[in-house]
Amino acid sequence: MDTVNEAIDYDRIDHREVNRLFAADVLTALTSAQLLGDDRQCHGIYLDTATAQIPIELVRQARADGTARGLVITAVDLAAEMLVVAKQNVAAAAMSDVIRLERL
């Protein structure tokens, strides 16, 4: 993305269903591998996060089923413009304490 407006346009695309299914699969795999659950700490890195919709969905689902008490995600992207929108999304979801944004 070259501009924040392009990142905003990308963020408006409805990926909710795909993101929901992907997040459910990731959480199932982490729980099955006993990497997530109870009060266990789990720090994940999500590369190419774009506007952070997938990390937000991961935390949302993990909180809903009770497996997220120890989940922290570092979400990384190359595009500063994407991270501008990602920061707004993470703040709006009240997840700044568990989703950290980084630029490579």
Secondary structure, DSSP 4 states (H G I P E B T S, - for coil): --SHHHHHHHHTS--HHHHHHHHHHHHHHHHHTTSSSTT--EEEEEES-TTSHHHHHHHHHHHHHT--TTEEEEEEES-HHHHHHHHHHHHHTT-TTTEEEEE-
